[in-house]
């Protein structure tokens, strides 16, 4: 499922607000990927700011991983993407 929301916040402001909301709802941010930095390190020009937040709800992740045929499924463990520009 793809959900798109708009905000007048900058990417860093939106990321900070999202991290606070994630923690308030008993989730955790495992890692934040800066796509612009990563692409530039690989020699690819990428003009927009873009952060990818790996968000996890530990109890739900454990349920998925404890299943008999437990494999990580992107639908069960989604990422959150914050992009600047329109």
Beta strands, then each sheet from edge to edge (+ up, - down):
strand 1: 28-34
strand 2: 50-56
strand 3: 79-83
sheet 1: 1+ 2- 3+
end
